[in-house]
Amino acid sequence: MAETRLLDDYRPWPFRIAETRLDVTLAPRGTVVRSEIALERSGPGPLVMDGGAGLRTRAVTIDGRPVDPAHLTIAAESLTVAEAALPDRPFAFAAEVEIDPADNTALEGLYLSGGMFCTQCEAEGFRHITWYPDRPDVMAPFRVVVRSDLPVLLSNGNPVAQGRGWAEWHDPWPKPAYLFALVAGDLRALADRFTTMSGREVALNIWVRPGDLDRAGFAMQALKASMVWDEQAYGREYDLDVFNIVAVDDFNMGAMENKGLNIFNSKLVLASPDTATDADYERIESVIAHEYFHNWTGNRITCRDWFQLCLKEGLTVYRDQQFTSDLRSAAVKRIEDVVALRARQFREDAGPLAHPPRPDRYEEINNFYTATVYEKGAEVIGMLRRLVGEDGWRAGMELYFTRHDGQACTIEDWLRVFQDATGRDLAQFKRWYTDAGTPRLTMAEDWDEDAGRLTLRFAQTTAPTPGQPDKPPRVIPIALGLISPNGDEVLPTQMLEMTAAAQEFSFDNLGARPVVSLLRGFSAPVTVERTMSAADRALLLAHDSDPFARWQAGHDLALEALVAAAQGGDPDPAFSRALAGVLGDGTLDPAFVALVLRLPSEDEIAAGITARGAIPDPDRIHEARESLAETIARDHQPALAALYERMEPQGPYSPDAGPAGQRSLRLAALGLLSRLDGGERAQALWDAAPDMTQRMGALAALVRLDRAGTALAQMESQFADNRLVMDKFFTIQPIAAAPARAVAIARSLAARPDFDWKNPNRFRALIGAVTANPAAFHAADGSGYDFVAEWLMRLDPANPQTAARMMTAFETWPRHDATRRKAARDALERIAAMPLLSVNSAEMVRRILAAGT
């Protein structure tokens, strides 16, 4: 078992670094890294450097003299120079090591990707490159020389000099080691320039492999839009002479914000209408912005230790959500963000992997790059903004940038800024950072007809989570409005603040009993329990002025119907009836209508059944969802057919919100209509579609109907050499297929020679597709569990980080019936029994298994 690290054990490193110099001579099997670190003591103790087993140490010196072996200890993960061997004045520590990038399948530190050298150092990858204090609170300017015969040699900061076979880079801004980056390869650049608000010229480059240059243009547009937006929204200007982005095929994450040299998974850079979908374009735009925004919220101001990860990630996710909302539809973006939060983070909060946004312990930090840290962290930022108001938000952010520029900070530093800027006490609000779990908000209504008074009684509870049995009340901002029985808004949005376990609020002088539009804009990440009729929900779906609350009303109608049907009851037809008004309202954003038509996921239905104290049956849930989709198609066939025709985009492809929204509604209609026409429209669209978005929508319908053979053959023939399109080929088949066929399809695909399972994108494309088909993954015969477990066991020795993150698919196993629980436990125990199971996966499996005891 790995050592548990505790927040309370934090101690500052007892040295300061004036400058870090690296000289890296690249070779696939014998890269030599020479480091020289200018140090000054700031506290007592020996000099302890972090490292990994892959470092072959050639030399260690202090001020140019070899360290006496009696004072030097090199262990598996640390190098220690005894205090007695250290000067009392500033000194230079130097080391020379040799590493093997070609053998680095874990993709942490320096590794090879298709002949390209690249790095990934967050969270603790730099220790696999050389001996160094690999912790985020140790910051230094870096000067780096890269040596190689490869034509492009990149590192952080500004280029200083270059010659035949070498290049020197200097990053003047102090940074921790996790932000170090190096890339060397045969690359092509899409070049542009940007003029900052103070008039500085910045050179922009997006580096890609030969042949990919024509698909980098949208990423450049997104980068420039991000730079403009950060100046306008936050007054933050870029601070180097050059900004580089590199697209890499083999990458565990989506992207990395290394100072001045962002390294991206190629799927989040490369796009063209015939290879990328609208969702791909929007994701590229969002992630480009996210990593750029980290320049201030993550780089110039970083986190003191990894327990504070949500400080940089939650804040930056919130900023990229704002950016997308401003560029596209704020209402649609908010709904999509909440859908994603509930699908990933609420499930995390309800299971064995629950943890606070700021945890107080961990074994392997890579296991805490979670929806709780990122998405819930962003929701906490949004709540803070609502509570302090716009003036307080602006004042607090400006004080944060001014006070903490160049520092490594904590959640306490962040909250203190807003307390100082606004005078507000945020002690209770801090519980959102320190307490795990999703609060359950219950609301009861009391209507006094004679007085025209509505009294709302709220109560909040949070269920126990691992290590946190008791949860005191939190501050919950509750945004609500009141809608009259005729659909008029009688009370515009009010922001209530709930601070106690139980609290009530009254509204007077009302002419008739209104319908409460609750949690507008999803003002807090809570679940809501209230008694509400289908008629009232239908009223909100038809008339609510808040887009989120309007969507939520329809979503709740559909969920109630699906939960009832999956438990053998008669589903209420209210949702299908209410859709008539939505489908007939030509003033609505097509993207919003598409979201209303999207039925709750099978996992959400299962969670709803579990919340009612019953055991969900994945097969019945799937059948109920398919049945409701067919009912909707039959009830609204003429309207859906008209929408399908009317939403056909005109003119050349554009990824902008307007035409993308039309395509999303068109494909939502197609998905329903294909249940009635046997896939005729889908086949016709596949044959004629001018873009990948519509082709993939058509293909999903054809796969579901088991008539995609010709289309899949055509896709493979046309795109066999396009790795990103072929990832879609591997995903669409198991994820869209009937559950009874999905695992067999996946096994067949896994046997193909182009299933490069060591590539994280390809592995996630196929294995992740099985886990995203719940009735297939949770098959009663255990075939889904067995398939996924087999591949996780194969991947773990090569890439522990990716294997451990995909282990989360098993986190809901205890909620199922005894047969499925046994099959899941058996699969998990096989993983746990692996002789050399990684620390990453061992922690995840142990926590997941513990939920069943």
N, C-alpha and C positions, 0 to 999 in steps of 0.2 A: 504494500500500500504506500502511495506517495505521501510525503509530508504535507500536513494541512497548514496552510499559511493563514495567519490571523491579522486582521486590520489593527488590532491593539498592539501587535508586535512591531509596528513600523518604527524604524529608527533611521535618521538621516545617514547618508554615506559620509564617512569622516574626511573626505577630500573634496576639493573643487578642481575642475578642469579648465585651464585657460585656453587650450586648443588641442584638438585631436588631428593627427596626421596619419593618413593611410597611403601605402604604396602597394597596389595590387597587380601582380603579374598573373594573367589569366591563362589557365590550361585546363582542359576537361578533367584530367586525372591528377593534376599536381599544381593547383593554384597556390601561389605563395603570397601571403599577406604580411606586410611589415607595418607595424603600428608604433607610433610614438605619441605619448600622452603627457602633456605638461600639467603637473599636479602641484597642488598646494594643500597642506593639511588644514582641516577645519574642525577636527575632533580627534580623540585618542583612538588607538587601535591599529591592527595590521592593515596592509593593503590587500583586499580580497577582490579578485576579478572573477566574473562569470565566464564559463566556457562550456564546450560540449565534448563528447567522446570522440568526435570526428576531427578534433584539432591535433595535428602532429606538431608538437612544439620543438622548434629548432634552437631558439635562443630567447633568453629573458635578461634584460639589462636595466640597471638604474644609473642614469647619467652616463650611459655608454659603457659601463663596466658590468660584466656578467654577475648575476646575483649568486652569492655563495650558496651551494646546494644545501648547506645546513640551515639556511634561512628561507628556503624555497620549498613549498609543498604544492604539488600538482595532483589534484584528485580528479574524479570522473567529471565533475561539473564546476570545479573552482580551482583557481590558482591563488596561493597566498604567499605574500612576502612578509616575513616577520617584522614587527615594529622596530626591532633593534637594527634592522638593516636599512631603515629609511632615514634620509637626511631630515634635519629640523627645518630646513629652508625649502623653497620650491625646487622641484626636481622633475626629471623626465623618466617615465616608465616606457620601455620599448620591448616589443615581442615580435618574433618572426615565427609564423606557423605555416603549415601546408594543409590544404583541404582538398576534397574530392567532389567537385560539383556534379560530375556525371553520375555519381552514386547516390545523389541526394533526391530520392523519390518522395520524401516528405514535403518537399517544396518549401522549406523553411531555411532561412539563411541565403547562401549563394548556391544557385542550381542552374542546370541547363534545361532549356525548353526548345527543342527543335533546332539545336545549334546556336541558340541565343543564350548568353549568360544574363541572368537577372536575379534579383533579390526579393525576399519578403521577410521583413524583420519584426513586424508586429505579430504577437506581443514580445516574444523572447527569442527571436531568430538571429539577432546579431551575435549572440554568444556562439553560434555555429560558424561564424566567420573569423573571429579572433577573440583573444582575452580582453574583456572590457566590463565596466560596471553597467550591466544590461538592465537598467531600471529607469523609469521615465522621469524621475526627479533629478537625474544627473545629466546636465545639459552643457553643450560645448559647441563652438564653431568648428567646422570640419574643413580640412584641406586634403584633397584626394587626388592621387595620380593613378590612372588606370593604364595598364600596359597590355596590348594585344595587337595582333595583325588584323583583327576584324575592323571593318571600315568605320563603324559608329561606336564611340566610347562615351558614355554618359554617367554623370553622378549628380549629386545635389548642388544647388546654388548656381553660381555664374561660371562660365568658362574663363579660365585664366590664360592657358597656353596649350598648344598642341604641336606635335611633330609626328614623324613617321613612326607609327606603332605605339603612340602614347598620347594621353590628354590629361590636363590638370584642371580640377574644379575647386572652387572655394565657396563655401556657404558661410556667410558672415553672421547669420542669425543662430544663436545657441539652440541646439536641439538635442533631444535624447537619442540614444542609439536606435530605437525602434523606427525612427524616421529616416535612417540612412537608406540610400538606394544606389544601385549600380546596374547598368545595362550595357551590354556589348553585343553587337551582332551586325548582320547584313540587313540594314533597315532603310526604309524610304520615309521622308518627312513631308507631310502636308504643312506648309509654312504660312504664317500670317503674322499680323502685328496688332497690338492693342495700345491705345493711348489712355493712360490713367487720368483720373480727374485732376491730378496736379500737373499733367502734361508730360509725364515720363513715358518713354517708348519701351514696350515689352515685346520681345520676340516670342512668338508662339509656335510650337511644333507638335504635331501628332505623328509619332513614329510607328510604322507598321511594316509587315513583311512585304517583300516584292509581290505584286499582284493584288494587294489589298488597298492600295492608295485611293481608288475610286469609291471606296466605302467609308472614308474617314471624314467626309465633308460635314455631315450632320453633327458629329462630335465637336468639330471646330466651332460650328454655329452655337452649340450649347455652351462651350467654354466661354466664348465672348459674351453671350447673354448672361452667364453667371457672374462674370467680372463686372458688367454694368450693373446688374441687380444688387450685388453686395455693396457697391459704392452708393447706390441710391437708397437702399433700405437700411444699411447699417454704417455707412460712411467708411467702409473698410477698403483700402487700396492695396493692390498687389505690391510686393516689396523687393522683388529681384528683377534682373534685366532679362531673364528668360524663363518661360514656363514650358516644360516638356511633359508630354503624355506618351507612354509606350504601351502598345497592345501586345499581350502575352497570351499564348494558347494554354499553357499549363499554370493554373493559379488557383489556390484554395479558396480565395475570397472573391468578391466582386471587383474590388479596386483598393488602392492604398494611397494615402495622402502624403507620401514622402515629400519633404520640402523641395519644391521646384521641379520634382521629377516624379510625377504620379505614375504608378504602374497599374495597368488595368487588365482585367480579364478581357480577352479580345471580343467576347460577346457583348461587352458594354462599351465598345468603341465602333465596331464595324456594322454598317447598315446601308442597305439600298432597298428600294421598293420591292424588288423581285427576290430578296433574300431575308428581309426582316419584317416583322409585323408591327402594327401600331403600338402594341405593348412593348416591343423591343425598343422602338424609338423613344417612347416616353421614359422607359427605364434608363436608357443611355443618357437622356437629357437630365434626369434626376440624379444619377450617380456622378456624372461629370460635375454637376453643381455641388453635390455633397462633398466630394473630395476637394474641390476648389475652396469651398467654404471652410474646410478644415484649416486652411492656411492661417486663419485667425483663431477659430474655435477648435483647437487641437494641436496646432503647431506653435504659433506665437504664444498661446496660452495652452499648456498641456496639463496632464493630470499627475498628481504627486506620486501615486502608486496605482496599481491596476484595480484596486477596489473602487477607485473613482472613475472607472471607464465610462460610466453613463454621463459624466460631466461633459466629456468631449463628444461622445456619440449621440446622446439624447438631444443635446443642444444643436448639433449639426444636422441630425435628422429633422428636427423641428424647422430649421432654417431651409433645408431643401424642400420640405413640404410647403412652406410659404412660397418659395420660388415657383414650384409647379402650380400652386394655386393661382399665383399672379399671372403666369404665362398661359394657363389653360382655364378650366372651370373650377372655381373654388368649391362649389357645392359637390360636384362629382368627385373631386380629389378628396374631400373630407369623408365622403361615404366610402370610397375605396380604401382609405387609410383605416377606417374603423373596421371594415370587413377583414382586412389583413390582420389588424390587432386582435380581433376576436378569434380568428382562425389559428393564430400562432401563440399569442401571448396569453390570452385567457386560458387556453388549453394548458400552457406551461404553468400558469398560476394554480390551476386546479389539480396538478399532478405531482409526481415525485421530484420533478426538477424545479419546483417553485423556489424562487429566491428574490430578494429585494433588488431594486435597481442599483443600490449600493450595498453589495453583500459584505458580510463581515468575516468571511472565510472562503477559501477555495483550495483545491488540490492542484488543478491544472487550469490556468487562466484561459487557455483557448476554448475551454468548455463554457465560458461565460460570455462569449460573443453571441448573445441571445436576443430574442424578441423583447425580453424584459428590459435589458440594458438599452437597446436601440429604440424600439417603438413605444414601450411604456415610458422610457426616459423622455421621449419627445412629448408624450401626453402630459407628463408632470410639468414640463416647461410651459406647455399651453395653459395649464391650470394656473401656474404662477402668473402668467401674463394677464389672465382674466381677473385674478384677485388683486393685482397691484394697479390695473388700469393702464391705458396707453401711455400717459405721461410718466407713470412709474416705471413702465417697461423700458421706455427710451432712456430715462435717467439711469436706471440700473445697468443697462447694457453699456452705456457710455462709461460709467464708473468701472464696470468690470474690465473693459478694454484698457482703460487708463491705469487702473490700480495694479493689474496683474499681468500686463504685457511682459513677456520674457520669463514668466514664472511657471512653476508646476503646482497646481492648486487642488483643493479638496471641495467637496460638496458644502462644507461649512463656509469656505471662502466665498463660494457662489451665493449662498443664501445671505451671508453677512452684507454683501454688496447691496442687495435689494432691501434689506433692513435699514442700512445706512441711507440709501437713496430715497426711501419712502416713509421711514419711521414705523413700518409695520412689523409686528412680532411674527416671525415665521417658525417658531419652535414647534408648533403642532403640525404645520405643513411639512416639516422635515420627515414626518412619519411616512410620507409617500416614498421617500428615498430609502428608509431603513426597514420598512415592514413589507413582507411579501404578501401575496394574495390579492384577489379582486374583491373589493367591498360589494356587498349586496345591499342595494337601496330599496326598501319597501315603502310604498305610499298608500295611505288610506284616505278617503275623502269623506267629509261631512258637509252636507248641504242644508242650510237653513233657508227654507223658501220664504218665510215671512221677513227675515232681515236681509235677504239677498246676499248672504255671506257664504263663501266657500272656505272651508278650513281643510288644509292638507296636513296630514300627520306622517312625518317621515321617521324611519328608523334605519340605522346602518349596522351591519355586522360583517365581520370578515372571518371566514373559516380558518381553523388552524392549518399551518403549513409546516413542512419539516423544520424542526428546530425553533419554531415560533408558535406556541400553542395559544397565546393570548394576544389579542389585537385591540388596543385602545382606539377610540374613534378618531377619524381623520377630518381635516377640513375638506368638504366636498362642495364645490361650486355647482349649483343646480340652476341651469337656465331653463325658464319655462314661459309659456304664454297661454292665454285662454281663448278658446274658439267657441263662438255661439252655436246653437243648434242649426242655424241657417248657414253656417260656414264663415261668418264674419269674425275677424279677430277683435275681441273686446278688451284684451290686455296684451300689449306688445311685450316683447321679451324682457323678462325681469331676471336678474341674477341673485339668487338666494345663496347664502352661505350657511351650510350646515356644519356645526362644530361639535355637537353632542351626539350621544348614542341615539337619542330620540329628540325630535324637535317638531314644532308645528308653526305654520304660517297661515294667515287669514287674508282674504280678499273680499272687500265690501262693495255694496252698491251695485250688485250685478242683477240684471233684469231677469235672467233665466239661468238655469244651471248650465255652466259651460263644460266643454270637454278640455281637459288639461293636455297641452302639448308639452311633454316632459323631456328634459335633458336635451334641449335644442342644441344643435351643433355638436352633440356629444360632449357636453361641457366637462365631464369627468369620466375616467375609465372605470365604470362600475356596471354591474348588472342591475336590472330594474325588475322588481316584482310588484305588480299592481293588478287589480281586478278591472277589466275593461271589456266592454262588449265588442262584438265584431262590427256592429253598426257604428260605434264611436271610432273604431280604427279606420273604417271605411270613410268616415267623415274627414278624419285627418289626412288620409291619403288623397282625398279629393280637394281639400281646401287649405291645409296648413301652409302658412307663409314661409316656414323654415324648411328648406329642402331636405335636411337630414331627418327631421322629425317626420316629414311626409313620407320619405322612403322607409323609415323605421316602421311606420304604421302598416305599410304594405308587407314588409318583411315579416312582421309579427303575425299578420293574418296568414301568410303562407306557412310559417313555422308551426302555428297551432294546427293547421290542417294536416301537415305532414307528420307531426308527432302523433296526432290521433290516428291517422291511417296506418302508421308503422306499428301501432299497438293494437291494431285490429278493429279500431272504431270507424265511424263514418266521418270523413273529413267535411268540415264546414265549407260550403261552396262560396263563402263570402269573398275570398280573395279573387277567384276567377270573375265573379260579378263586378267587383270593384275595378278590375283591370279595364273594363269597357271605357270608363271615363278617362283613364290614363292614355289608352291607345288612341282615343278620339281627340285628345287635346293637342292640336298642332302647335301650340305655343311653347310646349315643353322642350327642353334640350334633349335631342335624341340619345345622348349618352346617359342622361338621367333615366329615360324610359327603359333603356337597355338594362340598367341596374335594377329597376323595379321588376323587370321580367326574369332576372336571374334568381332562381330558387335558392333557398338556404342549402348549404352544403350538407352532405351526408354526415360529416363529423359534427356539424352544429345540431342536426336532428338528434344524433346519438347523445350529445351533451344535454339537450332538452329532455330526453327521456330519462337520462340518469338523474337530472335535477328533480324529477318527479318520483324518484325512488324506485324506478323500474330498471330492468336490464335490457339494453338495446340489442336488437338483432340486425346485424349489418345487411343481411339479405332482404329482410322486410323493409328496412329503411330505403334501400336501393329501389325496390319495387314500388314503394309509395311515392318516391320522387319521380320515377319514370311515369307512373300513372297520372300524377298531377300535371306533369308536363304535357301528356297526351290530352288530358281534359282541357287544359288551357288552349291547346292547339285547336281542338274541335269547337270549343265555345267561341273562339275568336278568329276562325280561319279567314273570313273575308278581310277583316282589319289587318291581320298579320300579312296576308298576301299583298294587300295594298301598300303596307309599310315596306315590305321587301322590295317592291318595285320602285317606290318613291325614294327610298334611301340609297339607291344606287348612285355613288359619287360621280360627279361630272368633271371632265377635264383631267389633267395629269395628276398623278398621285401627290398628295401632300400629307405629312404626318401631323399637321396642325390640329387643334382641338375640334374644329368644326367638321371637316371631312372624316376625321377619326371617329367622332361621335356617330356620324351617319353610318359608317361601316359597322360599328359595334351594334347598333340597333338592327341593321340589316341582317347581321349574322345571328343575333338573338332570335329574330323572326324565322330565319332559316332553320335554326336548331329545333324550333317547335314544329314548323311546317313539315320538316323531313320525317316526322313521326306519322304523317298522314299520306305523303306522296311517295313513300318508299325510297326516297333519296334522289328523285328525278331532278329537283332544283339543285341539289348539292352537286350532282354529277355535271349538270350544265354549267354551274358556277366554276367548278374545278377546271373544266375544259376551256373556259373563256376568261377567267379572272385575270385582271392585269397586274395584280400585286399579291405578295405573299400573305397579307392579312386575310384576304378573302379566300385564297386557296387553302389556308390552314383551317378556316372556318368550315369550308366545304369538306375538307378531308376528315375533320373530326366527326361530322355527321356520317360520312361514308364508312369510317371505321366502326362507329357504333352500330351501324346497320349490317356490318360484315360484308360490305361490297366495295372495299377500297383496294382490291388487289391491283387493278390496272393503274389507278392513281398512284399507289405507292411505287410501283415499278417505274412509272414515268418520273416520279420525284427522285428516285435513286439514280436513274439514268442521267437526268439533267444535272444533279447536284452532288454526285459521288465524291467530287474533289473539294466540296465546300463543307468544311468541318462544322460550321455553325448550323447550316441548314440540315445536315445529317444528324445533328443532335436533336432537331425537331422530329426527324424521321424516327429516331429511337424512342422519343417520348410519346408521340401521339398514339402509337399503337397500343401499349398497355394501359395508358391513362383513359383512352376513350372507348376501349373495347368493353364488351359485356364482361362482368366479373368472372364468369365461368371460363372465359377464354384467356383472360389477361396474363395469368402467370405462365401458361404454356407459351403464349406469344413472347413473353419476356425471356423465357429460357431459350427459345429459338434465336432471338436477337442476340442474346449473350454469347451464343456459339459462333457468331459471325466473326470473321477475321478483322473487321473494322470496329469491333467493340474494344476500343483501347481503354481498358478499365483503369489504367494508371493515370489517365487524364481526368481530372475532377469533373469537367463539364460533361464528358461522355458518361462517366459513372453515374453522376446525378441524373442525367437525362433518362437513363434506363431504370436504374434501381429506384430512384426517386419517383418515377412514374408509377411503379407498382405500389409504393406506399401512399401515393396520392389517389389511388383507386380503392377506397376503404373496404368495399365488399370483397375485393380480390385479396387485399393484404390480410384482412381478418377472415379469410375463408375458413370454414369450420374444420376442414381436413388438415389445416396447418400449413398448406403448401405455400401460402404467401409469406408466412413467418420464416419458413425454412429457406425459401429462395433468398430473401433479403439477408438473413443471418449468414448464409453461405458466402455471400459476396462481401459482407462486412468483415467476416473472418479472413477472407483473402486480401482485402484492402488494408486492414489494420497494420500489418508489418511494413507495408510500403508507405502508407500515408495515414498515420494515426489521426491527424486533425480532421480530415474529411470523414473518416470512418466514425469517429466519435460524434460528430455533428449529426450524422444521419441516423445515429442510434435513437434519436428522439422520436422516431416513428413508433417505437414500442411504448411510449409513455402512457398511453391510455389502456394498456392491456388489462389492468385489474377490473375495469368496468364491465367486461364481457362475461358470458356464461362460462360454466366450469370447463367445458370442452375446449373452448378457445383459450381460456386462461392457462390450461395445462400445456397446450401447444405453444403458446407464447413463452411461458416459463421455460419449457424445454429448450426452445431456441436461444433464449437469453442465457441459460445455464451452460449451453455449449460454447457460447462466446466467452463467458466468464472463465471457463475451464481451459482456455487456450494457454499453452505453456509460457509464451512470451507476449501476452496481451499488453498493449501499450498502457501507459499511465492514463492517457486521454480516455480510452475506451473502458478501462477498468473502472474509473470513477463513474462514468455514465451508467454502465451496466449495474454496478452495485446500487446506485441510487434508484434506478428504475425497478430492479428486483425488490428493493426494500418496500416498495409500495404495496406489494402483494402479501406482506407478512402481517 
